[in-house]
Amino acid sequence: MRYLVLSDIHANIDALESVLAAAPSGTWDRVIVLGDLVGYGAEPNAVIDRIRALDPLVVIRGNHDKAGSGLDDGSSFNHVARMAALWTLEALSTDNREYLRALPQGPVVIDDALEICHGAPFDEDHYIFDGDDASRALDALTRQVCLFGHTHLPVVFRRGVEVFDGFMPQGSDLMTLPIEGGLSYLVNVGSVGQPRDGDPRAAFGIYDADAPSLVLRRVAYPVDAAQRRILNAGLPASLANRLAIGR
């Protein structure tokens, strides 16, 4: 079974369509989404409709999905993020708002070796940035591999009896990560719609449960089109500007 892994799309339909064009349906079997379909971007309904049409195996909620659907008041967000959440709440169709409200929280077990979460397996809103966060998350795993999102930063943490390391894939269009026996893995495939590692290209992954392995990919998309949508919607210009620099 091969899973197309998408995370942090953030209402960026241009990035999502570019990812789906780069990973056509014949290259994967099912879709899993690690949260934050909406927030920041200008096309929340288009993104939700597109994801729903893919008949995903699992979509878990992110913090922006909660705020954008009214499950959370966004009081923990910065000013710009809260403005975007309030705009999203008004822009969503009733059906899509209810769809977001019904999304399950992570962690969710996918199979005997794989589980997913948005922030961390012990707290759906926790950010995993460093080795201490990763170690705590690895302690909480119930499967060998956990895929997470939330930080918008592609990163791989691995731990075994004599190994504990982490690295950020950078520069390449594609990297294949073998899943080795005796190691536990905590991996962020990066953000589809708002990368923050200095690379503006959309990020995604394909997890092959049979190999087993995880391919981490980057693909260029029409950033200028996404920027125009944001500006035309009246959302803060900073949300458009950051797309070009991947920050």
Stockholm file with secondary structure:
# STOCKHOLM 1.0

chainA/1-247         MRYLVLSDIHANIDALESVLAAAPSGTWDRVIVLGDLVGYGAEPNAVIDRIRALDPLVVIRGNHDKAGSGLDDGSSFNHVARMAALWTLEALSTDNREYLRALPQGPVVIDDALEICHGAPFDEDHYIFDGDDASRALDALTRQVCLFGHTHLPVVFRRGVEVFDGFMPQGSDLMTLPIEGGLSYLVNVGSVGQPRDGDPRAAFGIYDADAPSLVLRRVAYPVDAAQRRILNAGLPASLANRLAIGR
#=GR chainA/1-247 SS CEEEEECCCTTCHHHHHHHHHHSCGGGCSEEEECSCCSSSSSCHHHHHHHHHHTCCSEECCCHHHHHHTTSSCCTTSCHHHHHHHHHHHHHSCHHHHHHHHTCCCSCEECSSSEEECSSBTTBTTCCCCSHHHHHHHHHHCSSSEEEECSSCCCEEEEECSSCEEEECCCSCSEEEEECCTTCEEEEECCCSSCCCSSCCSEEEEEEETTTTEEEEEEECCCHHHHHHHHHHTTCCHHHHHHHHHTC
#=GC SS_cons         CEEEEECCCTTCHHHHHHHHHHSCGGGCSEEEECSCCSSSSSCHHHHHHHHHHTCCSEECCCHHHHHHTTSSCCTTSCHHHHHHHHHHHHHSCHHHHHHHHTCCCSCEECSSSEEECSSBTTBTTCCCCSHHHHHHHHHHCSSSEEEECSSCCCEEEEECSSCEEEECCCSCSEEEEECCTTCEEEEECCCSSCCCSSCCSEEEEEEETTTTEEEEEEECCCHHHHHHHHHHTTCCHHHHHHHHHTC
//
